[in-house]
Amino acid sequence: MSSDWFTRKKPAQLERRIEFSDYQQTRDFLERVAELSESEGYYPDMSFGRTHVSITLRSEDDVDEVNEDMLRYARQVDQLIPAPDAKTDH
């Protein structure tokens, strides 16, 4: 999991803001996260602007510590982020 995730406790959650080079990258990322959410049955809180996405992962059990499910989902989100110099083909 990337060190860009911020951990909070009580209730446990992971937060991250991701910057993109343009709107198309932001949109592509949101679509990939939507597919991940559908396959995992987990839907994080997200807000976004033209070139950024803020994502918050919360435990469904209202626990005080970040659990392995949250960490695994965060790692999967990290894999969806394009490389900093990636260009879109759209």
Secondary structure, 3 states (H helix, E strand, C coil): CCCCCEEECCCCEEEEEEECCCHHHHHHHHHHHHHHHHHHCCCCEEEEECCEEEEEEECCCCCCCCCHHHHHHHHHHHHHCCCCCCCCCC
